[in-house]
Amino acid sequence: MVGTPYYIAPEVIMSKHGPSCDVWSIGVLLYIMLSGFLPFTGESPNKAFAKIIKGSYKMDQTEWSYISEESKDLIKQMLIVDPVLRITANDALNHSWFNPGEASTD
């Protein structure tokens, strides 16, 4: 296994990977940039891996009350555990968060 434990996609933990694992990692980075916190943490990398495999993270902290619904939606689509259901990089770039004319004013 390669990569930083807290940014790694579930399929990499399960020894399978493809282009969608990069979308996951970018979703983790976006989560951190907007909230200031890691989405998947644990007392050890293995505990964090268990949360990653389940896709267990929260967006109910106070920090998220100031974040637009569009950005939260994009992150949620990027952090879908099943890589087949996860948003593609191309679709992510066409998401309303990147298109100000389509997004709300939040």
ABEGO torsion letter per residue (X at the ends): XBEBAAABBAAAAAGBBBAAAAAAAAAAAAAAAAAGBBABBBABAAAAAAAAAAGBBBAABAAAAABBAAAAAAAAAAABABAAABBBAAAAAABAAABAAABBAX
